[in-house]
């Protein structure tokens, strides 16, 4: 666990035994203990052990704050509530029904991940409706003894929210600010299906920047200073990827598997030039390029008709 500021730590969940893939924020103080994006069930043991080393138990958790309901961010929420039924789970109103009844969410994820569903994500338990606290954006909530502002930040997902702690000027942005690892400057767009929307994503960026954060905290992975330059890099890479996607869609000589392979090859080459071969592989674990093709291709086909 690494300290970000007084009362704000984060845990590297060591997803699939690899570092710097998924981070869970730990807010703690006299007002209690809260987690932002607690991760998938496959990392539950590591999460609880990390909390114990800090002197906490699952029974100490008062709130879970979900930036969105994708399995790598929210999959363990129901398991934690089962272990501690007093936990409140804050989630956008569009995502709340799927946390209470995850059947459609899991069916959609299974179509995407196939046989990797179990090894990657493990069990996804429903959260009792009485423990859900629905957000729409614009609220101020108290979690882990801290007052947090909430913004609706879709683009990556239609049910995405971000949180801002004005006292530390840290914005907890889930996937809205992309994927960035280590000290590298490359910010990778996470664009899986089904509801990527680049137009509303830009509006979400503006909402986050309106907070004037000193630090962006990314679930993949960690804290970064320089919010405006960070988003500029994300947007530039998103534009480059969109250009590749639109060119491939317009090429009638290619079938869909060929288009996907061509996109992955081009995006991976760009990533390797920016961060090197080994680090590019780790980026790929945090956000798969074939899924990014699928999300962007779906978006641009709808956009251009």
C-alpha positions, -999 to 999 in steps of 0.1 A, spaced: 0 0 0 13 34 -10 4 67 7 -9 95 -16 -17 121 10 -27 121 47 -56 96 49 -54 86 12 -36 54 3 -38 29 -25 -32 -8 -30 -17 -25 -60 -40 -55 -64 -14 -75 -83 -39 -86 -108 -30 -119 -123 3 -116 -103 13 -85 -122 21 -51 -107 5 -18 -117 -25 -31 -134 -54 -23 -110 -52 1 -81 -77 4 -53 -79 37 -34 -82 36 4 -97 66 22 -93 64 59 -98 87 89 -118 94 120 -149 92 98 -143 56 87 -128 36 59 -138 37 22 -125 21 -10 -127 35 -45 -128 8 -72 -122 -23 -50 -114 -45 -80 -124 -80 -91 -130 -110 -68 -98 -127 -80 -79 -101 -60 -100 -103 -29 -74 -122 -8 -46 -97 -18 -70 -68 -10 -78 -81 25 -42 -90 33 -31 -55 22 -57 -39 44 -47 -60 73 -11 -49 70 -24 -13 73 -44 -23 104 -78 -25 88 -104 -53 83 -133 -57 59 -155 -50 89 -141 -15 91 -152 -6 56 -181 18 56 -184 27 19 -174 14 -16 -172 40 -43 -175 27 -78 -164 48 -107 -182 23 -129 -194 -13 -128 -169 -30 -151 -156 -62 -135 -120 -49 -130 -134 -20 -109 -165 -34 -92 -165 -72 -94 -157 -78 -57 -183 -53 -43 -209 -79 -37 -185 -102 -20 -173 -74 4 -210 -66 12 -216 -102 20 -187 -102 44 -198 -68 59 -235 -61 53 -232 -26 67 -212 -14 36 -229 12 14 -221 10 -23 -221 43 -42 -226 39 -80 -242 58 -109 -279 53 -112 -274 36 -146 -251 10 -131 -270 4 -99 -296 -20 -114 -268 -42 -127 -251 -44 -93 -284 -56 -78 -290 -80 -106 -258 -87 -126 -272 -112 -150 -271 -90 -181 -238 -75 -171 -222 -109 -168 -238 -121 -200 -222 -91 -219 -189 -96 -202 -189 -133 -210 -194 -125 -247 -163 -103 -245 -140 -124 -223 -152 -160 -231 -132 -186 -212 -112 -160 -194 -142 -148 -174 -135 -171 -144 -97 -168 -143 -97 -130 -147 -127 -119 -126 -139 -147 -104 -173 -145 -87 -196 -115 -91 -222 -114 -63 -252 -92 -64 -253 -62 -40 -286 -61 -20 -306 -31 -33 -308 -16 2 -271 -12 3 -269 7 -30 -266 45 -30 -274 59 -65 -255 89 -80 -263 111 -109 -235 136 -107 -233 169 -89 -236 154 -54 -213 159 -25 -208 128 -4 -188 119 27 -167 88 25 -137 77 46 -141 108 66 -136 130 35 -160 152 16 -160 143 -21 -176 160 -51 -192 137 -77 -193 143 -114 -209 123 -141 -181 114 -165 -193 91 -193 -174 83 -225 -156 51 -215 -189 39 -200 -224 54 -198 -225 48 -160 -191 64 -152 -186 89 -124 -155 105 -109 -148 118 -74 -128 149 -63 -114 155 -29 -109 193 -27 -87 192 4 -60 172 -14 -70 182 -49 -70 146 -60 -95 135 -87 -103 98 -87 -112 93 -124 -115 56 -130 -109 50 -167 -119 85 -179 -83 96 -180 -71 64 -197 -43 40 -188 -8 51 -178 18 32 -160 50 39 -142 68 71 -152 60 68 -189 43 96 -207 21 74 -229 -16 76 -220 -35 47 -236 -72 51 -245 -94 23 -229 -121 19 -255 -139 -15 -251 -175 -20 -262 -203 -15 -258 -208 23 -250 -177 42 -260 -187 78 -269 -159 101 -278 -181 132 -279 -194 129 -243 -159 118 -232 -146 153 -241 -174 168 -220 -163 145 -191 -127 157 -195 -139 193 -192 -158 185 -161 -128 169 -144 -105 198 -155 -130 223 -141 -121 210 -106 -85 221 -113 -71 189 -98 -35 188 -88 -34 150 -92 -54 125 -114 -57 91 -98 -62 63 -125 -74 29 -116 -49 17 -142 -26 29 -127 -20 53 -99 -15 91 -93 -2 115 -120 3 153 -119 -3 176 -148 -40 170 -156 -42 192 -187 -11 177 -204 -23 142 -194 -57 147 -211 -40 163 -241 -19 131 -245 -50 109 -241 -69 129 -267 -41 129 -292 -38 91 -289 -75 87 -292 -75 108 -324 -47 86 -338 -65 54 -330 -97 68 -345 -79 76 -377 -66 40 -379 -101 26 -372 -118 48 -398 -93 40 -424 -96 2 -418 -134 4 -418 -134 21 -451 -111 -5 -467 -134 -30 -486 -106 -54 -492 -105 -64 -455 -128 -86 -435 -135 -79 -399 -108 -102 -384 -83 -87 -407 -93 -51 -397 -90 -60 -360 -56 -76 -365 -43 -46 -385 -55 -22 -358 -39 -42 -330 -6 -44 -350 -5 -7 -356 -15 3 -321 10 -21 -306 38 -8 -328 30 27 -316 29 16 -280 62 -3 -283 79 27 -298 67 48 -268 74 25 -239 93 -5 -251 83 -42 -257 81 -53 -221 61 -23 -208 38 -25 -239 28 -60 -228 19 -47 -194 -2 -19 -209 -20 -46 -229 -29 -64 -197 -45 -33 -184 -64 -26 -216 -66 -51 -244 -61 -36 -279 -85 -60 -296 -113 -48 -273 -103 -12 -280 -107 -19 -317 -142 -34 -311 -153 -4 -291 -140 22 -315 -152 4 -346 -187 2 -331 -186 39 -322 -174 51 -356 -198 29 -376 -227 44 -356 -212 79 -360 -208 79 -398 -237 56 -405 
